[in-house]
Amino acid sequence: MTTAKMIVLTTNNDTTSFAHRCTRPLGLVPTMGALHDGHLALVRQAAAENKTVAASIFVNPTQFGPQEDLATYPRDMERDLALLEAEGVGLVYAPSPEEVYPPGFDTWIDPGALGERLEGAARPGHFRGVATVVAKLLNVIGPDRAYFGQKDGQQLAVIRRLGRDLNLGVEIVGVPTVRDHDGLALSSRNAYLSSEQRMVAPVIYRALLAAKELWDSGQCDAGKLRDAARSVMEAEPLLEEIAYVSVADASTLKELDWVEGPAMVSTAARLGKTRLIDNLLLE
């Protein structure tokens, strides 16, 4: 991988020009900052598979709803840049909201039914914002590959569909979820959890494991898998809201009655003010 000094750019034109001169193949890791080991796993896989690695740091306002945490979303640009430089990243694109969405911007990518299920049902417009900003990042940087975590399973499915449907010519690479010692999926939003909530949060992973273990034992009835996960979560009194427990086709995210092919068991729940999501693949 390229070992030259990391370049940080903030404008579309400068970033495109620099990226075109990078040694290929070029791998891109899009982030919203507040980096943790999950992000760094993406960077490391990109480094192993490409000559040059680029990353973006942009808290995308269009994927946040009116009552969501855009203003309080964790930000630490200095720390993030130090982590990326230590991993040998060659280019960081860190634009302002005005650079990404200039005055008069009004062209959006609608991911269709795939973006309306699960998280999309709870957060209308979220995946429109995700699909639009990812398309813009891919156009500005022009990578050969782009890396996304399986932790955001629906987002990964939406981006894979985006790349296929719009012939973007970029390989979308999914990277397995990185977990803490107790199974909690790493997320920037984990910083919102109190110490008590943090101790409780792994119940979400245990719930998904209950469904997967039942499936591993030969149970293909999706309803029973959902029930197994939900019962684990309902036993934890600090979980104030279980938004959904899903067993869906891994590509379309349509809910299944019977698991016959690749599927994803996923859930979202609220712990205090923090919405936590997680998933496991049934393959």
NORFENJO-V891503 format. One record per helix or strand of 2 or more residues. SS is the DSSP state (helix for helix, strand for strand). FROM is the first residue (numbers start at 0). TO is the last residue. Records with the same first field share a line. If there is no record, write none. Layout:
SS=FROM-TO, FROM-TO
This chain:
strand=6-8, 25-30, 51-56, 90-92, 144-148, 170-174, 238-248, 262-270, 273-281
helix=11-20, 36-48, 60-62, 76-85, 96-99, 111-114, 118-121, 125-140, 152-164, 187-191, 194-200, 202-215, 221-233
